[in-house]
Amino acid sequence: MTLPALIIRPYIGLRRRAQRAEARQFTRARTPELLRAYDAFSEASQSGASRQPFKGRDLWRILETTSPKSIVELGSGTTSAVFALWADRMAASYRAFEHDAHWAEVTEKCLRRVSLVKGGDPRIQHVTSRVREDGGATGFVDPLPLDADFIYVDGPPCRLENGRKVPNDDVTRLLDAGGQPRVIVVDGRLETVDLIRAHPRGSQYRFFPSYVYSVRRGRWRDALAGREHTILIRT
């Protein structure tokens, strides 16, 4: 571990403890529906539940700052509850692409249990994943909707059968097709972040890297911000 990382890590650890306490307090007071949703996902053995409510609070803060009207989530899980609740409260549209049919069903059941999916609401959609012909990227078979102004990238799996990690190219395909998402949020997936930034239109986005991305790429000043997600906002 490098010297900057040794210095920054304790600071971020203390900051995260305070942020987790604030996230619990905020979620209980302002978005209690999410606590019930997280419990449902935990009972379904969803690994992402252990990162809640901290991760959901971080996303809620991003949503409050950017006020999207059209949200597309790549991959589903506990964060689906966050987007569904926001969409309900703010009259926004929301849909999730999920490559695993079983998990799409689990997500829908968990959201339905807390009334974040009602009737025939097609918010959670099973969409087949693909590997690019050259093996250099993964993504979904279906293209992202051109009118999406907020995209959250946490699926499909980015590790190939041979164990190699590759980026998700759904966002860059959308940019190639003329889409102009205002906000792109990436959970982890350093290779995906790099691919988006390398796109000819990547320079149109202000870049706010996550703590993990910053440490892995040696961006120590950005690491001090301690962000949970990488955020790109179109200028």
C-alpha positions in Angstrom: 0.0 0.0 0.0 1.3 3.5 -0.9 2.0 6.2 1.7 -0.9 8.4 0.5 -3.3 5.4 0.9 -2.0 4.7 4.4 -2.7 8.3 5.4 -6.1 8.7 3.7 -7.6 5.3 4.7 -8.0 6.1 8.5 -9.5 9.5 7.7 -12.1 7.9 5.3 -12.8 5.2 7.9 -13.8 7.8 10.5 -15.8 9.7 8.0 -17.7 6.6 6.9 -18.7 5.8 10.4 -20.3 9.2 10.8 -21.9 8.9 7.3 -23.4 5.5 8.2 -24.9 6.9 11.4 -26.4 9.8 9.4 -27.7 7.3 6.8 -29.5 5.3 9.4 -31.0 8.4 11.0 -32.1 9.9 7.7 -33.6 6.6 6.4 -35.6 6.0 9.5 -37.0 9.6 9.4 -37.4 10.3 5.7 -37.5 7.1 3.8 -38.7 4.3 6.1 -40.1 2.4 3.2 -36.5 1.6 2.3 -35.7 0.0 5.6 -38.6 -2.5 5.0 -37.3 -3.1 1.5 -33.8 -3.7 2.7 -35.2 -6.2 5.2 -37.0 -8.0 2.4 -33.8 -8.2 0.3 -31.8 -9.4 3.3 -34.3 -12.3 3.8 -33.8 -13.1 0.1 -30.0 -13.4 0.8 -29.2 -10.4 -1.4 -25.5 -9.6 -0.7 -26.0 -5.9 -1.4 -28.2 -5.6 1.7 -25.2 -5.4 3.9 -24.2 -2.0 2.3 -27.5 -0.5 3.3 -28.7 2.0 4.3 -25.4 3.8 3.6 -25.4 3.1 -0.2 -29.1 4.0 -0.6 -28.6 7.3 1.3 -25.7 8.2 -1.0 -27.9 7.5 -4.0 -30.8 9.5 -2.5 -28.4 12.4 -2.1 -27.4 12.2 -5.7 -31.1 12.0 -6.8 -31.9 15.1 -4.7 -29.0 17.0 -6.3 -29.8 16.1 -9.9 -33.7 15.6 -9.9 -33.9 13.1 -12.8 -37.2 12.5 -14.6 -36.2 9.3 -16.4 -34.1 6.7 -14.5 -32.6 3.5 -16.0 -30.9 1.0 -13.7 -28.5 -1.6 -15.1 -28.7 -4.5 -12.6 -31.3 -4.8 -9.9 -31.3 -5.2 -6.1 -31.6 -3.0 -3.0 -30.9 0.1 -5.0 -34.0 -0.7 -7.1 -36.0 0.3 -4.0 -34.3 3.6 -3.8 -35.1 4.5 -7.4 -38.6 3.1 -7.2 -39.4 5.2 -4.1 -37.9 8.3 -5.7 -39.9 7.8 -8.9 -43.1 7.4 -6.9 -42.5 10.6 -4.9 -41.2 12.7 -7.8 -43.4 11.5 -10.6 -40.4 10.2 -12.5 -40.1 7.2 -14.7 -38.0 4.2 -13.7 -37.0 0.9 -15.1 -34.3 -1.7 -14.4 -32.6 -4.1 -16.7 -31.7 -7.4 -15.0 -29.9 -10.2 -16.8 -30.9 -13.0 -14.3 -34.5 -14.0 -14.6 -34.6 -15.4 -11.1 -33.1 -12.3 -9.6 -35.5 -10.1 -11.5 -38.4 -12.0 -9.9 -36.8 -11.7 -6.5 -36.4 -8.0 -6.9 -39.9 -7.5 -8.1 -41.3 -9.6 -5.2 -39.3 -7.6 -2.6 -40.5 -4.3 -4.1 -44.1 -5.5 -4.3 -43.9 -6.5 -0.7 -43.4 -2.9 0.3 -45.8 -1.5 -2.4 -43.0 -0.1 -4.6 -44.3 -2.2 -7.5 -48.0 -2.4 -8.0 -50.2 -4.3 -10.4 -48.6 -4.9 -13.8 -45.9 -2.3 -13.3 -43.0 -3.4 -15.6 -40.3 -1.7 -13.6 -38.0 -4.7 -13.3 -37.4 -6.2 -16.7 -35.5 -9.4 -17.5 -33.1 -8.5 -20.4 -30.6 -10.9 -21.8 -26.9 -10.0 -21.3 -24.3 -10.3 -24.0 -20.5 -10.3 -24.6 -19.2 -8.0 -27.4 -18.0 -10.0 -30.4 -14.4 -9.1 -29.7 -14.7 -10.2 -26.0 -13.8 -6.7 -24.9 -17.0 -5.7 -23.1 -20.3 -6.9 -21.7 -23.8 -5.3 -21.7 -27.4 -6.0 -22.4 -28.9 -7.1 -25.7 -31.5 -4.4 -25.7 -30.3 -0.8 -26.1 -30.9 1.8 -23.4 -33.8 4.1 -24.0 -32.7 7.3 -25.7 -34.6 9.5 -23.3 -32.9 8.3 -20.2 -31.4 11.2 -18.3 -30.1 9.2 -15.2 -28.3 5.9 -15.7 -27.1 3.7 -12.9 -24.5 1.0 -13.9 -24.3 -2.1 -11.7 -24.9 -4.9 -14.2 -24.7 -7.2 -16.0 -21.6 -9.1 -14.6 -18.4 -7.7 -16.0 -16.2 -10.8 -15.4 -16.0 -13.2 -18.3 -15.9 -17.0 -18.1 -12.1 -16.9 -18.3 -12.0 -14.6 -15.2 -11.0 -11.5 -17.1 -12.9 -8.3 -16.1 -14.1 -6.1 -18.9 -16.2 -2.9 -19.0 -19.9 -2.5 -19.6 -20.4 -0.7 -22.9 -24.2 0.1 -22.6 -23.6 3.7 -21.9 -21.1 4.2 -24.7 -23.5 2.5 -27.1 -26.2 4.9 -25.9 -23.8 7.9 -26.6 -23.1 6.5 -30.0 -26.8 6.3 -30.8 -27.3 9.9 -29.9 -28.5 9.6 -26.3 -27.6 12.4 -23.9 -27.9 11.2 -20.4 -27.5 14.0 -18.0 -26.2 11.9 -15.1 -24.3 8.6 -15.1 -23.6 6.8 -11.8 -21.3 3.8 -11.6 -21.0 1.4 -8.7 -17.4 0.1 -8.7 -16.6 -1.1 -12.3 -13.4 0.9 -12.8 -13.0 -0.4 -16.4 -16.5 0.9 -17.2 -15.7 4.3 -15.9 -12.5 4.4 -18.0 -14.5 3.4 -21.1 -17.0 6.1 -20.6 -14.4 8.7 -20.0 -12.4 7.7 -23.1 -15.5 8.1 -25.3 -15.4 11.1 -27.6 -18.3 12.6 -25.7 -16.8 11.7 -22.3 -15.2 15.1 -22.1 -18.7 16.7 -21.9 -19.1 15.3 -18.4 -17.8 16.6 -15.1 -16.1 13.7 -13.3 -16.5 12.9 -9.6 -14.7 9.5 -9.0 -15.5 7.1 -6.2 -13.0 6.5 -3.3 -12.1 3.1 -4.7 -11.6 4.5 -8.2 -9.5 7.3 -6.8 -7.2 5.0 -4.8 -6.8 2.5 -7.6 -5.9 5.3 -10.1 -3.8 7.3 -7.7 -6.1 10.3 -7.6 -5.4 11.1 -4.0 -7.1 14.5 -3.8 -10.3 13.0 -5.2 -9.9 10.1 -2.7 -10.3 12.6 0.2 -13.9 13.2 -0.9 -14.6 9.5 0.0 -17.4 9.0 -2.6 -19.3 5.7 -2.6 -20.1 6.0 -6.3 -18.5 7.5 -9.4 -20.6 10.3 -10.8 -20.5 11.9 -14.3 -22.7 14.9 -14.9 -23.1 16.4 -18.3 -22.0 20.1 -18.6 
